Amino acid sequence: MSPGLLGLEITGESALETASGVTLLIISLLVVLYGSYTLLFKAPAPSVRHLETQQDYIAS
C-alpha cells in the first residue's frame, strides 16, 4: 500500500494503523470478488412480458 495515498501501512508504527491497513485490504478484496461474481456468474433478471388480454394470461 502506498503510504502517501491514505497514510496507512501494513507494517505501521501503531496497532491502529496496522489494523486499518489490513482492514482496507480485506474490504478491497471482498469488493473485487463480489463485483466479479455479479458481472460473471449471476443470472440476468428475467424479462417482463406484457400481458394485456385474458388469453395472454391463460397462454402463459
C-alpha positions as CSV (number, residue, x, y, z in Angstrom):
1,M,0.0,0.0,0.0
2,S,1.1,3.5,-0.7
3,P,1.7,5.5,2.5
4,G,1.1,8.7,0.5
5,L,-2.4,7.7,-0.6
6,L,-4.2,7.3,2.8
7,G,-1.3,7.4,5.2
8,L,-1.7,3.7,6.0
9,E,0.9,1.0,6.1
10,I,0.6,-2.7,6.9
11,T,3.7,-2.5,9.0
12,G,2.7,0.8,10.6
13,E,4.0,2.4,13.7
14,S,0.9,1.7,15.7
15,A,-1.5,-1.1,16.1
16,L,-4.4,1.0,14.8
17,E,-2.5,1.9,11.7
18,T,-1.7,-1.8,11.0
19,A,-5.3,-2.9,11.7
20,S,-6.6,-0.1,9.4
21,G,-4.3,-1.2,6.6
22,V,-5.2,-4.8,6.8
23,T,-8.9,-4.0,7.0
24,L,-8.7,-1.9,3.9
25,L,-7.0,-4.7,2.0
26,I,-9.7,-7.2,3.1
27,I,-12.5,-4.9,2.2
28,S,-11.0,-4.2,-1.2
29,L,-10.6,-7.9,-1.9
30,L,-14.3,-8.5,-0.9
31,V,-15.5,-5.7,-3.2
32,V,-13.5,-7.1,-6.1
33,L,-14.7,-10.7,-5.5
34,Y,-18.4,-9.6,-5.3
35,G,-18.1,-7.4,-8.4
36,S,-16.6,-10.3,-10.3
37,Y,-19.4,-12.6,-9.2
38,T,-22.0,-10.1,-10.1
39,L,-20.7,-9.5,-13.6
40,L,-19.6,-13.0,-14.5
41,F,-21.9,-15.6,-12.7
42,K,-25.1,-14.0,-11.7
43,A,-28.0,-14.9,-14.0
44,P,-29.7,-11.9,-15.7
45,A,-33.1,-10.8,-14.5
46,P,-36.0,-12.4,-16.5
47,S,-37.7,-10.1,-18.9
48,V,-41.2,-8.9,-18.1
49,R,-43.8,-9.9,-20.7
50,H,-46.7,-7.6,-21.3
51,L,-49.9,-9.5,-20.7
52,E,-52.9,-7.5,-21.9
53,T,-55.8,-9.8,-22.5
54,Q,-57.2,-12.8,-20.7
55,Q,-55.9,-15.1,-23.4
56,D,-52.4,-13.8,-22.7
57,Y,-52.7,-14.8,-19.1
58,I,-54.0,-18.3,-20.0
59,A,-51.3,-18.9,-22.5
60,S,-48.5,-18.1,-20.0
